[in-house]
Amino acid sequence: MALILFLVLVALVLGIIGVVVKGLFYLLIIGIAVLVAALVYAALRWRRTGRRPAR
């Protein structure tokens, strides 16, 4: 859970820097990519832990 929150925080910081600083638009794109990766990782982890063991 901490890794997912850290990745979301990094994506947020990169996105803000990419928007505010002129000429660093690529940081916004990288921030969006990191956010998408964090959300996919969270979804896969949540899906994996939601299964019940076979009896």
Stockholm file with secondary structure:
# STOCKHOLM 1.0

chainA/1-55         MALILFLVLVALVLGIIGVVVKGLFYLLIIGIAVLVAALVYAALRWRRTGRRPAR
#=GR chainA/1-55 SS CHHHHHHHHHHHHHHHHHHHSTTCHHHHHHHHHHHHHHHHHHHHHHHHHTCCCCC
#=GC SS_cons        CHHHHHHHHHHHHHHHHHHHSTTCHHHHHHHHHHHHHHHHHHHHHHHHHTCCCCC
//
